[in-house]
Amino acid sequence: MKQTVRLREIQERMAPGVIARDGFLGGDGRSLAQILADDAAEVARLGLTNELIAERMAELRDAGYPGLGERVEVPPHFGARVDSERGRLPCPFGDIGGHRKTLITVLNEELGRSLSYTDLGIHLIREHGFFEGRGSPFRLEPAELKAILEIREAR
């Protein structure tokens, strides 16, 4: 994938302090085009799609949402907690609208492993195949998502 002028502009909006305090790229020195291409290849290698990943993330968020601020047990062996702050965050890709400021934490009790993500993170994966840059506080590795959230391969 080529780093176009549009992708360069989007990457500039992902810098720390533009939309989010810590930005979206961490210390990743790759271009946005390369980050997207590398993650697309990893998702395909895992037999997944961005839609499958985002749907599972949203499913666990929705299961935890009624407990807002408290952990909710989600069968068969998950715990989900959703914390929310006032306000919305825009998509750095320029999509219309904003996303709730949430922090979703999911624990796979059987594995003893957890991960955290946001509503904006779900959107970025579903719509743009963007898992954030390496070193970003909210970077999500596709292989970890598959393992911890127990996402089944696409058929």
Phi and psi in degrees as GROMACS dihedral restraints (atoms count N, CA, C in turn):
[ dihedral_restraints ]
;  ai    aj    ak    al  type     phi  dphi    fc
    3     4     5     6     1   -91.6    20    10
    4     5     6     7     1   141.6    20    10
    6     7     8     9     1   -78.6    20    10
    7     8     9    10     1    97.7    20    10
    9    10    11    12     1   -80.7    20    10
   10    11    12    13     1   171.2    20    10
   12    13    14    15     1   -60.0    20    10
   13    14    15    16     1   -41.9    20    10
   15    16    17    18     1   -61.4    20    10
   16    17    18    19     1   -45.5    20    10
   18    19    20    21     1   -64.2    20    10
   19    20    21    22     1   -35.4    20    10
   21    22    23    24     1   -65.2    20    10
   22    23    24    25     1   -41.0    20    10
   24    25    26    27     1   -64.3    20    10
   25    26    27    28     1   -42.2    20    10
   27    28    29    30     1   -62.5    20    10
   28    29    30    31     1   -44.3    20    10
   30    31    32    33     1   -60.1    20    10
   31    32    33    34     1   -36.8    20    10
   33    34    35    36     1   -63.8    20    10
   34    35    36    37     1   -36.8    20    10
   36    37    38    39     1   -69.9    20    10
   37    38    39    40     1   -17.4    20    10
   39    40    41    42     1   -86.1    20    10
   40    41    42    43     1    -2.4    20    10
   42    43    44    45     1   -66.7    20    10
   43    44    45    46     1   153.8    20    10
   45    46    47    48     1   -54.4    20    10
   46    47    48    49     1   135.5    20    10
   48    49    50    51     1    86.8    20    10
   49    50    51    52     1   -10.4    20    10
   51    52    53    54     1   -79.4    20    10
   52    53    54    55     1   -56.6    20    10
   54    55    56    57     1  -110.7    20    10
   55    56    57    58     1   -42.8    20    10
   57    58    59    60     1  -127.9    20    10
   58    59    60    61     1   146.4    20    10
   60    61    62    63     1   -48.2    20    10
   61    62    63    64     1   -49.0    20    10
   63    64    65    66     1   -92.7    20    10
   64    65    66    67     1    -4.1    20    10
   66    67    68    69     1    72.5    20    10
   67    68    69    70     1  -166.2    20    10
   69    70    71    72     1  -123.2    20    10
   70    71    72    73     1    -1.4    20    10
   72    73    74    75     1  -112.0    20    10
   73    74    75    76     1   -13.7    20    10
   75    76    77    78     1    57.7    20    10
   76    77    78    79     1  -142.6    20    10
   78    79    80    81     1   -95.3    20    10
   79    80    81    82     1    15.8    20    10
   81    82    83    84     1   -65.6    20    10
   82    83    84    85     1   120.4    20    10
   84    85    86    87     1   -87.8    20    10
   85    86    87    88     1    -2.5    20    10
   87    88    89    90     1   -74.1    20    10
   88    89    90    91     1   156.0    20    10
   90    91    92    93     1   -70.7    20    10
   91    92    93    94     1   159.7    20    10
   93    94    95    96     1   -59.0    20    10
   94    95    96    97     1   -40.1    20    10
   96    97    98    99     1   -58.7    20    10
   97    98    99   100     1   -41.8    20    10
   99   100   101   102     1   -70.7    20    10
  100   101   102   103     1   -39.4    20    10
  102   103   104   105     1   -59.1    20    10
  103   104   105   106     1   -47.6    20    10
  105   106   107   108     1   -62.3    20    10
  106   107   108   109     1   -43.7    20    10
  108   109   110   111     1   -65.5    20    10
  109   110   111   112     1   -43.7    20    10
  111   112   113   114     1   -63.5    20    10
  112   113   114   115     1   -43.4    20    10
  114   115   116   117     1   -69.7    20    10
  115   116   117   118     1   -35.7    20    10
  117   118   119   120     1   -62.1    20    10
  118   119   120   121     1   -40.5    20    10
  120   121   122   123     1   -65.6    20    10
  121   122   123   124     1   -40.2    20    10
  123   124   125   126     1   -67.4    20    10
  124   125   126   127     1   -42.5    20    10
  126   127   128   129     1   -60.1    20    10
  127   128   129   130     1   -44.4    20    10
  129   130   131   132     1   -65.1    20    10
  130   131   132   133     1   -41.5    20    10
  132   133   134   135     1   -60.7    20    10
  133   134   135   136     1   -34.5    20    10
  135   136   137   138     1   -79.0    20    10
  136   137   138   139     1    -5.4    20    10
  138   139   140   141     1    76.3    20    10
  139   140   141   142     1    24.5    20    10
  141   142   143   144     1  -113.2    20    10
  142   143   144   145     1   176.0    20    10
  144   145   146   147     1  -129.6    20    10
  145   146   147   148     1   159.3    20    10
  147   148   149   150     1   -61.6    20    10
  148   149   150   151     1   -36.3    20    10
  150   151   152   153     1   -63.0    20    10
  151   152   153   154     1   -44.9    20    10
  153   154   155   156     1   -59.5    20    10
  154   155   156   157     1   -44.3    20    10
  156   157   158   159     1   -62.7    20    10
  157   158   159   160     1   -50.3    20    10
  159   160   161   162     1   -63.5    20    10
  160   161   162   163     1   -37.9    20    10
  162   163   164   165     1   -63.3    20    10
  163   164   165   166     1   -41.7    20    10
  165   166   167   168     1   -67.3    20    10
  166   167   168   169     1   -41.4    20    10
  168   169   170   171     1   -60.2    20    10
  169   170   171   172     1   -44.3    20    10
  171   172   173   174     1   -66.5    20    10
  172   173   174   175     1   -38.9    20    10
  174   175   176   177     1   -59.3    20    10
  175   176   177   178     1   -45.1    20    10
  177   178   179   180     1   -72.1    20    10
  178   179   180   181     1   -34.8    20    10
  180   181   182   183     1   -60.7    20    10
  181   182   183   184     1   -48.3    20    10
  183   184   185   186     1   -62.5    20    10
  184   185   186   187     1   -35.6    20    10
  186   187   188   189     1   -67.5    20    10
  187   188   189   190     1   -33.8    20    10
  189   190   191   192     1   -86.9    20    10
  190   191   192   193     1   -17.6    20    10
  192   193   194   195     1   -60.1    20    10
  193   194   195   196     1   -38.7    20    10
  195   196   197   198     1   -59.3    20    10
  196   197   198   199     1   -23.8    20    10
  198   199   200   201     1   -90.1    20    10
  199   200   201   202     1     5.5    20    10
  201   202   203   204     1    -6.1    20    10
  202   203   204   205     1   104.8    20    10
  204   205   206   207     1    91.3    20    10
  205   206   207   208     1    -9.6    20    10
  207   208   209   210     1  -122.9    20    10
  208   209   210   211     1   150.5    20    10
  210   211   212   213     1   -72.4    20    10
  211   212   213   214     1   137.9    20    10
  213   214   215   216     1  -118.8    20    10
  214   215   216   217     1   131.8    20    10
  216   217   218   219     1   -75.9    20    10
  217   218   219   220     1   131.8    20    10
  219   220   221   222     1  -125.2    20    10
  220   221   222   223     1   112.3    20    10
  222   223   224   225     1   -58.3    20    10
  223   224   225   226     1   147.5    20    10
  225   226   227   228     1   -88.9    20    10
  226   227   228   229     1   -24.0    20    10
  228   229   230   231     1  -158.0    20    10
  229   230   231   232     1    45.2    20    10
  231   232   233   234     1  -119.1    20    10
  232   233   234   235     1   153.2    20    10
  234   235   236   237     1  -122.0    20    10
  235   236   237   238     1   136.1    20    10
  237   238   239   240     1  -130.7    20    10
  238   239   240   241     1   134.4    20    10
  240   241   242   243     1  -129.5    20    10
  241   242   243   244     1   132.5    20    10
  243   244   245   246     1  -118.5    20    10
  244   245   246   247     1   121.7    20    10
  246   247   248   249     1  -111.4    20    10
  247   248   249   250     1   141.8    20    10
  249   250   251   252     1  -134.3    20    10
  250   251   252   253     1   143.4    20    10
  252   253   254   255     1  -119.9    20    10
  253   254   255   256     1   161.6    20    10
  255   256   257   258     1   -69.1    20    10
  256   257   258   259     1   148.0    20    10
  258   259   260   261     1   106.6    20    10
  259   260   261   262     1   174.5    20    10
  261   262   263   264     1  -137.1    20    10
  262   263   264   265     1   155.8    20    10
  264   265   266   267     1  -116.1    20    10
  265   266   267   268     1   136.3    20    10
  267   268   269   270     1   -80.3    20    10
  268   269   270   271     1   158.6    20    10
  270   271   272   273     1   -78.6    20    10
  271   272   273   274     1   129.3    20    10
  273   274   275   276     1   -65.6    20    10
  274   275   276   277     1   -16.5    20    10
  276   277   278   279     1   -80.5    20    10
  277   278   279   280     1    -5.2    20    10
  279   280   281   282     1    92.7    20    10
  280   281   282   283     1    10.9    20    10
  282   283   284   285     1   -63.2    20    10
  283   284   285   286     1   148.8    20    10
  285   286   287   288     1   -71.4    20    10
  286   287   288   289     1   144.3    20    10
  288   289   290   291     1    94.9    20    10
  289   290   291   292     1  -179.8    20    10
  291   292   293   294     1  -134.2    20    10
  292   293   294   295     1   169.4    20    10
  294   295   296   297     1  -122.4    20    10
  295   296   297   298     1   137.3    20    10
  297   298   299   300     1   -53.2    20    10
  298   299   300   301     1   145.4    20    10
  300   301   302   303     1   -84.1    20    10
  301   302   303   304     1    89.6    20    10
  303   304   305   306     1  -120.6    20    10
  304   305   306   307     1   156.8    20    10
  306   307   308   309     1  -128.0    20    10
  307   308   309   310     1   114.8    20    10
  309   310   311   312     1  -105.1    20    10
  310   311   312   313     1   125.3    20    10
  312   313   314   315     1  -118.6    20    10
  313   314   315   316     1   125.5    20    10
  315   316   317   318     1  -119.1    20    10
  316   317   318   319     1   129.4    20    10
  318   319   320   321     1  -111.1    20    10
  319   320   321   322     1   125.3    20    10
  321   322   323   324     1   -91.4    20    10
  322   323   324   325     1   102.6    20    10
  324   325   326   327     1   -65.6    20    10
  325   326   327   328     1   -30.8    20    10
  327   328   329   330     1   -68.5    20    10
  328   329   330   331     1   -38.4    20    10
  330   331   332   333     1   -88.6    20    10
  331   332   333   334     1   -19.9    20    10
  333   334   335   336     1    69.2    20    10
  334   335   336   337     1    29.2    20    10
  336   337   338   339     1  -126.6    20    10
  337   338   339   340     1   146.9    20    10
  339   340   341   342     1  -136.0    20    10
  340   341   342   343     1   165.9    20    10
  342   343   344   345     1  -151.8    20    10
  343   344   345   346     1   160.3    20    10
  345   346   347   348     1  -125.5    20    10
  346   347   348   349     1   146.5    20    10
  348   349   350   351     1  -154.1    20    10
  349   350   351   352     1   176.0    20    10
  351   352   353   354     1  -124.7    20    10
  352   353   354   355     1   167.5    20    10
  354   355   356   357     1   -60.9    20    10
  355   356   357   358     1   -41.0    20    10
  357   358   359   360     1   -62.4    20    10
  358   359   360   361     1   -37.8    20    10
  360   361   362   363     1   -61.2    20    10
  361   362   363   364     1   -40.9    20    10
  363   364   365   366     1   -60.1    20    10
  364   365   366   367     1   -46.8    20    10
  366   367   368   369     1   -61.2    20    10
  367   368   369   370     1   -45.7    20    10
  369   370   371   372     1   -61.1    20    10
  370   371   372   373     1   -37.2    20    10
  372   373   374   375     1   -72.0    20    10
  373   374   375   376     1   -49.6    20    10
  375   376   377   378     1   -62.1    20    10
  376   377   378   379     1   -49.4    20    10
  378   379   380   381     1   -89.3    20    10
  379   380   381   382     1   -26.0    20    10
  381   382   383   384     1  -128.3    20    10
  382   383   384   385     1    -5.8    20    10
  384   385   386   387     1    63.4    20    10
  385   386   387   388     1    31.7    20    10
  387   388   389   390     1  -109.2    20    10
  388   389   390   391     1   117.8    20    10
  390   391   392   393     1  -103.5    20    10
  391   392   393   394     1     7.9    20    10
  393   394   395   396     1    78.9    20    10
  394   395   396   397     1   165.3    20    10
  396   397   398   399     1   -81.7    20    10
  397   398   399   400     1   157.8    20    10
  399   400   401   402     1   -61.7    20    10
  400   401   402   403     1   132.8    20    10
  402   403   404   405     1    92.7    20    10
  403   404   405   406     1    -9.2    20    10
  405   406   407   408     1   -71.8    20    10
  406   407   408   409     1   141.8    20    10
  408   409   410   411     1   -57.8    20    10
  409   410   411   412     1   -25.8    20    10
  411   412   413   414     1  -112.3    20    10
  412   413   414   415     1    20.8    20    10
  414   415   416   417     1   -60.3    20    10
  415   416   417   418     1   132.6    20    10
  417   418   419   420     1  -119.5    20    10
  418   419   420   421     1   123.5    20    10
  420   421   422   423     1   -85.7    20    10
  421   422   423   424     1   126.8    20    10
  423   424   425   426     1   -53.6    20    10
  424   425   426   427     1   -40.2    20    10
  426   427   428   429     1   -65.5    20    10
  427   428   429   430     1   -37.4    20    10
  429   430   431   432     1   -67.8    20    10
  430   431   432   433     1   -41.2    20    10
  432   433   434   435     1   -58.4    20    10
  433   434   435   436     1   -46.2    20    10
  435   436   437   438     1   -59.5    20    10
  436   437   438   439     1   -46.9    20    10
  438   439   440   441     1   -70.3    20    10
  439   440   441   442     1   -52.2    20    10
  441   442   443   444     1   -70.9    20    10
  442   443   444   445     1   -41.1    20    10
  444   445   446   447     1   -88.9    20    10
  445   446   447   448     1    -1.9    20    10
  447   448   449   450     1    54.6    20    10
  448   449   450   451     1    56.8    20    10
  450   451   452   453     1   -86.7    20    10
  451   452   453   454     1   127.2    20    10
  453   454   455   456     1   -81.9    20    10
  454   455   456   457     1   146.8    20    10
  456   457   458   459     1   -63.6    20    10
  457   458   459   460     1   150.2    20    10
  459   460   461   462     1   -67.1    20    10
  460   461   462   463     1   147.5    20    10
